[in-house]
Amino acid sequence: MNTVGNQAITCSKLDYVRDIIRNVPDFPKPGILFKDISTLLSDPKAFAITVDSLVEHFVGARIDAIVGIESRGFIFGAALAHRLNVSFVPVRKPGKLPAKTDRVAYSLEYGQAELEMHVDALSKGARVVIIDDLLATGGTAAAAAQLVKRRGAEVASFAFVVELEFLKGREKLGEIPVYSLVSYGPDE
């Protein structure tokens, strides 16, 4: 049994991570139950479990780069890239990257958006993991994959801290393996 402060922890490590993520109702609009990972980030144990779990999953895999989606994908992606000793490539909102970029537009579950990546960020044939904090409908991750493939690189896997299974985002990502640490149903 582990303890955090004076609180005993009897659940598994990933149950601890799952339980620490906060629900915020009606954000960013009414009817959406937002999974807030700021509570995970503020808890050193939960953050360590998250990064360690990601590393354990990908250690030994042939990966050349981690592609992190703005902005929360940067947090986990940079830590994972560091631990795996591979490069980190940011995928950002338009106008945030200083050199020549490629851009893709896509649909979100509650709107439209665009992503950019530097055109020289990945080598042809590079194997990458695309990471973000949350998989919902899969639109953002699929858009990042388009950018990666346009550079001649290969998406070896997707990785997420949280998956909202009921939104079926995996289906949009095709045959590429998806690794998520914790998942939630529609009423959780």
N, C-alpha and C positions, 0 to 999 in steps of 0.2 A: 504494500500500500504506500502510495506517495502522498505527500502533503504539499499544499501551497498555502503559505501563511499558516493559519490554524485549521484550514479546511482539509479533510481527508479526501483523497481521490481514489475511488474504487473502480472507475471505468477504464476502458482501454485508452491508449494515447489518442487515437483518432476520435473516440467518443468525447474526450476532453476538448479537442479542437472544435468538434461539431457543436458541443453544448455552449461554448464560449462565444460563438457567433451570434450577434444580436439581431433580432427582427425589428424592423422599423416599418410600421404600417403606413400605407398611403404615400409612399415616396418612390419615385419622383412625381407620381401622380396618383389620384385616388384609385383604389383597387389593387395596387401593387404592394406586395409584402417584400420589402427590400432586405437582403441579407447583408448586414453591416459587419465588415471584417475589421473595423477599427478596434474592436474589443480584442480580437486575435492579435493584432499588431502591438497593442499596449501590454500584452501579457507575454513576458519573455519565454515562459515555458511553452505556451501555445505556438508562438512563432518558431521556436527551436524545433518542436515536434513537426511542424509543417515543413520547414526547410529540410530537416533530416529525412522525412518521409519521401519527399520529392527526390532527394539525392539517392536514397536507397533504391528507388525505383529505376533510376536512369544510370546509376554507376555501372560501368562496364559496357554500356551501349555505345555504338559508334555514332557519336554526336559531334558535330563541328561547331554549332552555334545554338544559342538560346535566343529566340525572338520573343520579346516581351511587348505586350499590348498596353498602350497608355491607359491609365496611369498605374493602376494597381498591379498589372503584369510586370512593371518595372521592378517592383519591390521583390517579388518572388523570383523573377527571371534573373536579376543581377546576382542574387544570393546563390541561385542554382548554378549559373555560369561560373561564378567564382569557385564554388565547391567542385565542379566537374572539370575545371581548368579549360574552359572553352570560351569563345567570344560571346558577347552580349550585343544584340541588335535591337534597338528600339523601333517600334512602329507607333507613329504619333498622329495626332490630329493635324489637319492641314496648316501649313505656315510655321510649324515649330522646328523643322529640321533645316539647317543652314545651307546644305549643298544640294545638288540636283536630286530630285525625288521622283518616284513613281507614285501614282495615286489611284485608289479604288473607292467607288461609292457603293454603299450597301444599305439594307433596311435593318432597323432595330425593331424590337418588339413594341416600341412606343415612339418611332420616328425614323428619320434618315440620318446618315452620317457618312464621313469619309475618313480614310486612313492613308498615311504616306510612309514610305521607307526610302532611305537613300539608295540610289541605283547601284552604288558600289559596295553595299553592305555585306553581300554574300557572294561567295565564289560559286561558279557553275559546278554542280554536282555536290555541293555542301549538303549535309544531312542536318536538319534542324528540328528542335522542339519548339512549338509555339505555346506560350504560356500566358494565362490570364487568371484573375482571381475567380471568375465565375463563368460557367457555361449555362446560358439560358436557351435562347432559340438557335444559337450557333452562327448568327449572322456576322458578328465581329470576327470570330475565329476564322470563318470561311473567307472573309475579306483579307485577313492577314495571310492566309494560305495562298490566295491569288497573287499577292505581292511576292511571296517567296518563290512560287512557281515561275513567275515572269522573269526572275533572275536566273532561272535554270537550276535552282536548288530544289531539294526534296524535303517535304514535311515527313519526318520519321514518326512523329507523334504530336498529339496535343496534350497539354497538362493544365489542370484547373484545381484550385483549392476547393471550390464549391460547385456542385452540379445540381441544377433544378431539373430532375429527371422528367417531370411531368410536361416540360416544354419541348422535350424531344430534340434537343440541340445536336445530339450525336448523329441523328439521321442526316442532318445538313452537312456533316463533316465526312460523309462517305465511309470508305473502307480504312481510312487512316486510324490507327489506334488512339484511343482517348483514355487518359488516366486522370481520374478525379479522386481527391482525398475523401471528401464527405459529400453526401447527397441528401436532398430533401424532397419530400412529396408535396402535393398541393396544399395540404393543411398544416404544414410544419413551419 
